[in-house]
Amino acid sequence: METKQEIKKHEKTAEERIVRITSKDIEGGMKIYAGLTKIKGISWSLANAVCKILKIDKNKKVGSLTNEEITKITGFIKNPQVPSYMLNRGQDFESGNNKHLVESDLDLRKEFDIKRLKKIKSYRGFRHMSGLPMRGQRTKSHFRKNKSKGAGIKKKGKRVTEVKR
């Protein structure tokens, strides 16, 4: 039978442990619900769905997960069985299927989408090329480049005054 000190020692090591889920290191002291959102492509709603569907307590610490639970979570994240509105890639341009991408796949796909928009010279592609907003935001006061060099009030320098005689 374990003593209280051994239990506390076990809990401390679980909190200090770092868990790797889909090539992302998550601190062991975090709750699973919050820890899953550290993975790029996992929202709060999807993290909640992972916990509910896999029947894992949301308030459990990440460091106390077993290897079996970690593999279950990783497998679910790669192929989530959730409604299509929770997926981040609905009706993919190339395949037409609903997908969910995480980490580097998400970055690559976004980069390819922007390159495609630039190549076909769409309005959004031109806006990307020129570094302007794509979705109708104002540009007079925002998205300004070279803020320090802009026209404004001239700084006062030392003036040399001539004495008239």
C-alpha positions as CSV (number, residue, x, y, z in Angstrom):
1,M,0.0,0.0,0.0
2,E,1.3,3.4,-1.0
3,T,1.9,6.1,1.5
4,K,0.9,9.8,1.0
5,Q,4.4,10.8,0.3
6,E,4.7,8.2,-2.5
7,I,1.4,9.4,-4.0
8,K,2.5,13.0,-3.9
9,K,5.8,12.0,-5.5
10,H,3.9,10.2,-8.3
11,E,1.7,13.2,-8.9
12,K,4.7,15.5,-9.0
13,T,6.4,13.4,-11.7
14,A,3.2,13.4,-13.7
15,E,3.1,17.2,-13.7
16,E,6.7,17.5,-14.6
17,R,6.4,15.0,-17.4
18,I,6.1,16.4,-21.0
19,V,3.8,14.5,-23.3
20,R,4.1,14.4,-27.1
21,I,0.9,14.4,-29.1
22,T,1.1,14.7,-32.9
23,S,4.6,16.1,-32.8
24,K,3.7,18.8,-30.2
25,D,5.1,18.8,-26.7
26,I,2.5,19.6,-24.0
27,E,3.3,20.3,-20.4
28,G,2.2,17.6,-18.0
29,G,0.7,20.1,-15.5
30,M,-2.0,21.3,-17.9
31,K,-5.5,19.9,-18.1
32,I,-6.2,17.8,-21.2
33,Y,-9.0,20.1,-22.3
34,A,-6.6,23.1,-22.4
35,G,-3.5,21.1,-23.4
36,L,-5.1,19.8,-26.6
37,T,-5.7,23.4,-27.8
38,K,-1.9,23.9,-27.8
39,I,-1.9,21.7,-30.9
40,K,-2.2,23.8,-34.1
41,G,-5.5,23.0,-35.7
42,I,-7.3,21.9,-32.5
43,S,-10.0,24.3,-31.3
44,W,-11.7,24.4,-27.9
45,S,-14.8,22.7,-29.4
46,L,-12.7,19.9,-31.0
47,A,-10.8,19.4,-27.8
48,N,-14.1,19.0,-25.9
49,A,-15.3,16.5,-28.5
50,V,-12.1,14.5,-28.2
51,C,-12.6,14.2,-24.4
52,K,-16.3,13.3,-24.7
53,I,-16.0,10.8,-27.5
54,L,-13.0,9.0,-26.0
55,K,-14.5,9.3,-22.5
56,I,-11.5,11.0,-20.9
57,D,-12.0,13.4,-18.0
58,K,-11.3,17.0,-19.3
59,N,-9.9,18.0,-15.9
60,K,-7.3,15.2,-15.9
61,K,-3.7,16.3,-16.1
62,V,-1.8,15.6,-19.4
63,G,1.1,14.2,-17.5
64,S,-1.1,11.4,-16.0
65,L,-2.1,10.0,-19.4
66,T,-1.1,6.5,-20.2
67,N,0.6,5.5,-23.5
68,E,-2.7,3.8,-24.5
69,E,-4.7,7.0,-24.0
70,I,-2.1,9.0,-25.9
71,T,-2.3,6.7,-28.9
72,K,-6.1,6.8,-28.8
73,I,-6.0,10.7,-28.8
74,T,-3.4,10.8,-31.6
75,G,-5.5,8.4,-33.7
76,F,-8.7,10.4,-33.1
77,I,-7.0,13.7,-34.0
78,K,-5.6,12.2,-37.3
79,N,-9.1,11.0,-38.3
80,P,-11.8,12.7,-36.2
81,Q,-15.3,11.2,-36.2
82,V,-17.1,14.5,-35.6
83,P,-19.7,16.5,-37.5
84,S,-18.4,18.2,-40.7
85,Y,-18.9,21.7,-39.3
86,M,-16.2,21.0,-36.7
87,L,-13.6,20.1,-39.3
88,N,-11.2,22.9,-40.5
89,R,-11.0,21.9,-44.2
90,G,-14.6,21.4,-45.4
91,Q,-14.9,20.4,-49.1
92,D,-11.2,20.4,-49.9
93,F,-10.4,22.2,-53.2
94,E,-8.5,19.2,-54.7
95,S,-10.5,16.2,-53.4
96,G,-13.8,17.7,-52.5
97,N,-13.9,15.8,-49.1
98,N,-14.2,17.1,-45.6
99,K,-10.8,16.9,-43.9
100,H,-9.2,18.0,-40.6
101,L,-5.6,19.1,-40.8
102,V,-3.2,19.7,-37.9
103,E,0.3,21.1,-37.4
104,S,2.6,21.1,-40.4
105,D,-0.1,19.8,-42.8
106,L,-2.2,22.8,-42.0
107,D,0.6,25.2,-42.6
108,L,1.5,23.6,-46.0
109,R,-2.0,23.5,-47.2
110,K,-2.5,27.2,-46.3
111,E,0.7,28.1,-48.1
112,F,-0.4,26.1,-51.2
113,D,-3.8,27.8,-51.2
114,I,-2.2,31.3,-51.1
115,K,0.2,30.3,-54.0
116,R,-2.8,29.1,-56.0
117,L,-4.7,32.4,-55.5
118,K,-1.6,34.3,-56.6
119,K,-1.1,32.1,-59.6
120,I,-4.6,32.5,-60.9
121,K,-4.4,36.3,-60.1
122,S,-7.6,36.5,-58.2
123,Y,-8.5,39.6,-56.2
124,R,-7.4,37.8,-53.0
125,G,-4.2,36.8,-54.7
126,F,-3.4,40.4,-55.6
127,R,-4.1,41.5,-52.0
128,H,-1.8,38.8,-50.7
129,M,1.0,39.9,-53.1
130,S,0.8,43.5,-52.1
131,G,0.4,42.7,-48.3
132,L,-3.0,44.2,-47.9
133,P,-6.1,42.8,-46.1
134,M,-8.3,40.5,-48.1
135,R,-11.6,40.9,-46.3
136,G,-12.6,44.5,-46.7
137,Q,-10.9,46.0,-43.7
138,R,-10.0,49.7,-43.8
139,T,-6.5,50.6,-44.9
140,K,-6.2,54.3,-44.2
141,S,-5.2,53.9,-40.6
142,H,-4.4,50.2,-40.4
143,F,-2.0,47.9,-42.3
144,R,0.5,50.8,-42.6
145,K,4.1,49.9,-43.4
146,N,7.1,51.9,-42.2
147,K,5.3,53.6,-39.3
148,S,8.4,55.3,-38.1
149,K,9.2,56.8,-41.5
150,G,5.8,58.1,-42.2
151,A,4.9,61.7,-42.8
152,G,4.1,63.4,-39.5
153,I,5.3,66.2,-37.3
154,K,8.9,67.1,-38.0
155,K,11.2,66.6,-35.0
156,K,12.7,69.7,-33.5
157,G,16.4,69.9,-34.0
158,K,19.0,72.3,-32.8
159,R,18.7,75.7,-34.5
160,V,21.7,77.9,-35.1
161,T,20.7,81.5,-34.6
162,E,22.6,84.3,-36.2
163,V,23.2,87.4,-34.4
164,K,22.5,90.6,-36.4
165,R,24.7,93.6,-35.7
